[in-house]
Amino acid sequence: MKKKRRRRKMLLVSVASMGDIAFLLIIFFMVCSRFAKDPQVDFTAATTQTVVELDDYPMVVLIDKESQIYFQGDQIGDATQVENEVRRFIDENINENTSDQAREKMKTVTFRCDRSVGKHVFEPVIEAIAKGGGRIAAVGEPSKD
Amino acid sequence: MARRHPKKRREAEIQVSAFSDIAFLLIIFFILATTLVHVTGIVADMPSGENTKKEEEKKTATVSIVNDQILIDDKNVTIKELRKRLADMKLPAKSEEDKVVLLTASGHVTYQTYFDVMASISAAGGVTAILQEEE
């Protein structure tokens, strides 16, 4: 008896729609993401009992573990420069037409400082932000206790 | 005359298979560059430095940090006691000027302690005025 050979069916997986899915995901990430203004530095946040969720403020000051000061991601020299930069930013972005809400947001500085940094470094910077007319939103994490 | 054979039209195809590779590379980039973590912290209202001396002249509460030890009106307290003392002051009910709490630091003070004290003042509804010790 002659055996009939079965023809094997080729399995085809359609991947044409993968590109569409991928582009949809890209659009999602582009809409949702914001670029970090902080450089990739060694930084451990301080902790406290009560913290609130902070908005995305336009000014960012950072002090890393090595006591280096950054403004908007760029390393700067000292607290005096922070004061000048904060004052300049406020002068450039706030005018008489700015609403109170926008004014408050523009004046607020996201302040990130490593928890181990000493007073001789962070205190002049905080003072400089206040002198420059800024308001401080200090970044911290909730403590476990 | 021989009959003309109709010319077979070539189908124009654009290769799009590499598109998905590019797309996935972009996705990986966005995944790595995106921060999904919500930033938390405290918002501290501070009078500008020029006003600090005026605040000093008035009788306002003073919190001092000396070598990471917290003192309120020269009495040594823990952070929990400080929070309680500040809550007892009922700062939100006071006028803007009376909400001011002076904060001084001397000796070896880390940002962890300073932040904790600043957060306690803000949580109690106070306004932190930094008093820098003269060098």
Interface residues (C-beta under 8 A of the other chain):
Chain A: V15 A16 M18 G19 A22 F23 L25 I26 F29 M30 C32 S33 R34 F35 A36 A45 A46 T47 T48 Q49 T50 V51 V52 E53 L54 D56 I63 T108 T110 C113 D114 R115 S116 V117 G118 K119 F122 E123 P124 I126 E127 I129 A130 K131 G133 R135 I136 A137 A138 V139 G140 E141 P142
Chain B: V16 S17 F19 S20 A23 F24 L26 I27 F30 I31 A33 T34 T35 H38 V39 T40 G41 I42 V43 A44 D45 M46 P47 S48 G49 E50 I65 R83 A105 S106 H108 V109 T110 Y111 Q112 Y114 F115 D116 M118 A119 S120 A123 I130 Q132
